[in-house]
Structure formats: C-alpha cells, structure tokens
Amino acid sequence: SPIPAMSMVSYAAGARYLSLIGGNCLSFYDWYCDLPPSSPQTWGEQTDVPESADWYNS
C-alpha cells in the first residue's frame, strides 16, 4: 500500500530499510508525521493513539 506501516509487512520492510541506512524508528508519530505543529512543545508530551475503550474511559 502507498501508506507506510499500513500493514505489518509494510512496517517491517520500512523499519528494516530504515535500520539498514542507519536510521531508527522512534515512534508512531515519526513514521506518519501527524502531530500538529508545536504540539510536544505546547503540551509537554505526544498524544497517544486512540483505543477502542476510550469511550468508556471518558
């Protein structure tokens, strides 16, 4: 698929390639680049991936 890490095989291939060229996967957000601008600086932490049980915890 064109989206990196859409499947486990795609993620594994991308992570392997990244490690071969000397990079490293730090987090989900580094892969997708979907944090809003200055979010870690403003809130002091990165957001968590939503879970299916979040409706219950809210």
Steps between C-alpha positions, in 0.01 A plus 500: 500500500619857447461584870803388704422257780146435376574132548744314722700386197524855370609626841759224537643571155516873567654457844758257360592740219525788746735301725713397200561864406587589860169648615272392780126496560428710804121495512175466309497877447846508348377255238173674412601861582149577625562708811369857479767774488668565837280243677780343709636844588155629601365203692825339613416157363394323185143386472411132528341297227124477569378165628164335455436525876546878512124559492475308827787684664372846406 
